[in-house]
Amino acid sequence: MSYRVALVCLGNICRSPMAHVVLEDRLVRAGLDDRVQVASSGTGGWHAGDGMDRRAAAVLRDAGYDPSRHRARTFTIDWYAENDLLLAMDHTNRADMLALAPTVPQMSQVRMFREFDPEASGDDDEVPDPWYGGSDGFRDVLAMIERTTDRLVSLLPEMMDSARR
């Protein structure tokens, strides 16, 4: 039985697909790729079916990742049944996700991605949207995603054990 983690941003072409690619990479390195499945989506559906933003893909490729398989998807109520952990990139994404929660208990599935970032603080817990900026913004987001993902992967075995209880 797999533990399923979903990463969610606005359009599913920058932040969440970057996190998806990095998380899959880190799961392979940790030997957890056979126990954890990863998905990503956006709360807005206007990019559904599109590939990753070219700037996001370039930053990932430059760092040694393969961004080529991504196709944007839209977050729906079904994601609650299909995933164990839903990680929002910012508070607006989180609010949009919670608005679709079928029941109050399922709202606990939704957490902030940077909740796992060792450098995050109470007033700095969002992954900034690099869409309107230049390459530096995408590189900054990748660094944030990498350190957050490293911590998340270290905690996943415990989270999976808790989910089984």
Secondary structure, DSSP 8 states (H G I E B T S, - for coil): --EEEEEEESSSSSHHHHHHHHHHHHHHHHT-TTTEEEEEEESS-TTTT----HHHHHHHHHTT---TT----B--THHHHH-SEEEESSHHHHHHHHHT-SSTGGGGGEEEGGGG-TT-BTTB-S----TTS-HHHHHHHHHHHHHHHHHHHHHHHHHHHHHH-
